[in-house]
Amino acid sequence: MTHSTSLELPPLYESLTWLTPLSEERAAHLVAFLSDPAPDEVLDMGCGWGELLLRVLASAPEARGRGVDRASAFIERARQQALTRGLLDRATFDSMLGLEAQGRPAHAVICIGASQIWGPPVEDAQPLDYAAALRALRSLVLPGGRLVYGEAIWSATPHPAATAPLAGRDDEYLTEDGLREQILAAGFEVVTQDQASAQEWDDFEAGFRGRFTRWLEAHEADHPAAEQVRRQYEEQRAAYEEGYRGVLGMAYFCLRG
């Protein structure tokens, strides 16, 4: 869903609250699930800039949290936000590969859009290894603990226009029912499950394209790179609106270990 560029584009967090299709209402539900009863520790694997983790810590004043992500720019943003919100004494953020964070289980665990930590590199364009991710996450959730697991799925039968901007293959993702089977096989109890709505996806995609819009607004129309940015904006818009919209989904599961 992303396009690489050598340009210095505005950071995603200037246009997006979440690095996933997620409404404020759904986020509040996930935070409530993770923070009541209050956990001692919260672990976020692939935390991005840590928004959900920080909200859980704000809701559970005695909890300590740890966020892990390989993107150092996201980790720096997360630390800045923790400082701004007065949570830096209870939140740590580590820039590392997710596998390096194994061995420190928690009472509440978050993993949204980060199953690739335990599977083949995204660049290999292989099917997402949900089973490996769920086995690893099972070992990271303390007995009786909770996991919020969000991951990409097929919401409808994939077709060439939908798969072309992604990995180009029909077997890249499972359906929601197929993912539920994997979750149960890993030993989790499903408390709730749902999919991101069309509105959540539209808002996410609009925010994702917002970095191109912001760049164009900040530069003259005849800037040497302007045409490249306009092209990237249009490619991303077409990939979504004419491709995977309504086909690529995001499933959210609230699970007990």
N, C-alpha and C positions, 0 to 999 in steps of 0.2 A: 504493500500500500504506500510505500515511501519511495522517493526518488532522490538519489544522491546528488549533491551539488557542491561546487567549490566556492560558491558565494557565501558571504557572511549574512545569512538570513536571520531575522529576529527569532528568538527562542520560542519553542512551542508553548511554554507556560504563559506567554503573554496573550495567547489566544485561547488556551484550553485550561480548564480547571483540572481535568482528569486526562490521563493518557490512555483512555478507553472510552467507548460509548457508555456514558453513565450520567444519569440525571441526579439532581440534588435529592430527590425523593428516594431513589434507589440507594444512593450513598448513605442516607440516614438510616435506612433499613439494615444495611451491612454493618454500619458502625454500632447500631444497637445490638445486633447479634453478637458482635465481637466483644462488646464492653459490658454486657449484663448476662451473667455475673461478671464482675470485674476480674480480668486476668492479672496475674503477676507480671507476665512477659508477653510481648507482642512481637512477632517476627514477620517482616514483609519481604518476600523473595521477589526480586525484580520490582523494587519499590518506585522506580521513576523518581519524581521529585517529592515523594513522600506524603502527598496530600491525605490519602486515606489513613495512613498510619498516624499522622499527627492529629487527625480528628478523633481517632480511637483514644489516643493518649489524653486529649482534652476531655473526653467523655468518661475516662477511667483515671482519675487523678493519682491513684497509687501505682499504676502500671508503668513499667519501663518498656521501651520499644527499641527495636533494631531494624534498620532498613538496609537492604543490600541491592546494589545495582552496578553493572559494569560501566555505565556512562558517568564519567566523572563530573560532567557539567550538571547532570541531574542531581547528583549527590551534593554538589556545592549549593545548588538551589534549595535542596531539602534542609541542609544545615542552616542556611540563612533564614528559612521560614521557621525552623524550630527556635532559633534565637529570637526572631521577631515575636513569636507567640509565647515566649517564656517557657518553652518545653525542652530547651537544650540540655538541661540537667537530667532529663529522663529519656532522651532520644539520642541514639548514635546511628550514624550512617556510614557505611563502608563501601568504597568503590572497589569491587572485586568481582571475579567470576562467581556465579551462584554456587558452584560445586565447592568452592573454598569455604563456604559458610556452613557446610554440613556439620552435624555433630552437636549443635546447640538447639535442642528442641524447645518449644514454647507452648504456653497454654492457648494462645490464639495466634493463628498463622494466616497470612494473606498471600495469595499467589494469583495475580490477574494478568493474563496475557504473557506469561513468562515460562510456560512449559518447555520452551526450547532450551532452557538451562540444562535439562537432562536428556536432550535428544541430539540429533545431528545438527550441525550449524545451519542457520537459516539460509546461508549462501548455497548450500547443497541442494536446496529445493526438494527436500524429501518430506514424506508425510509427517505430521506432528506426532511425536511419541507421547501421547497422553498417559499410557500405562507406566512408562518409566518415570514420568513426572509424579504421578499419583503414588507410586511406590515410595519415592523419595520423600514426598510430602507426608506420607503416613508416618515415616520415621521422625519427622520434625514436629509432629503434633503430639504433645504429651497425652497420656491416657485421660479420656474424658474431655479433652480439649476441643477446640473449634477451628475450622478452616473455612475461609471464604476463597472459593476457587472459581475464577472466571477465565473462560477460554473460548477461542474462536471455534465455530462449528459451521456446518452447512445448514442454513435455514430452509433452503429449497434446493432442488436438484441442480448441481453446477452445470454450466454450459460454457462454451469456449470464450464468449465475451466476458464472462465473470472470472474465469480462471486465468486468462491471459495476463492481467496486471498483477496476479499473485504468483504462485509457483508454476502455473500452467498445467496443473494436474487435478483430476477429479477426486483423487484419494488423499489430498492434502489434509482434509479435516474430516471429522466424524459428524454424524447428526447428533441432535440433543439426546435422543434415546440411546444411541450408541455410546455417547459419553457417559450417560447415567450408568450403563452396564459396567463400564470401566471403573467408575467410582465405587460401585457396590463391590466389584471384584477386589478392589484395593482395601476393603474393610471399613469403609466409611458409611455412616448413616446419613441419608439425605433428609435434611430438615425442611429446606425450601429450594426450589429451582425456578428459574425464569430466564427469559431472553431479553436482551436490549431491544427496545422498541424502534420503529422506523424514525421517530422523532429524535431519540437518543443518537442514532446513527447519523441523521442529517446534521444535528448540532455538532457532533464530533468531527465529521468530514469538513463542515464549514469552518470550524476552528482550525483544523489541520491546514486547510488552504489559506487561513488568515495570515500566515507568515509571509506568503507570497504577496498578498494584498498590502500588508504593512510595508514591505520592501518597496513596492511600486509607489506607494503614497509618499515615501521618504526620498525618492529619487526622481530626477527629471525623466520625462517620457523618452528622450533620445539618449539616455544613458547607454553605454556600450553593452551592458548586461540586461537591459530592460526586456529585450525580445526573448532572451532565454528564460527569464522569470515568468513572463506572460505565457510562454510555451509550457513551462512546468505546471503553472496553475491550471491551464486548460487540460493537460494530460491527466492531472489528478482528478479534476472535475469529471472528465469523460470516463476515466477508469471506474469511478464510483457510480455516477448517474446512468451511464450507458453500459455498465458492466456488472459489478458485484452487489449493487444495491438490492436488498431483499433476498440475496443469495448467501452472502457471507453474513453470519450472525455472531453474536457474543452471548454465551450462556453463563449465568451466574448461579452458583450452587453454594448454599450454606450447609456445612457438613459438621458432623460430630465424629470424633475419633473413637 
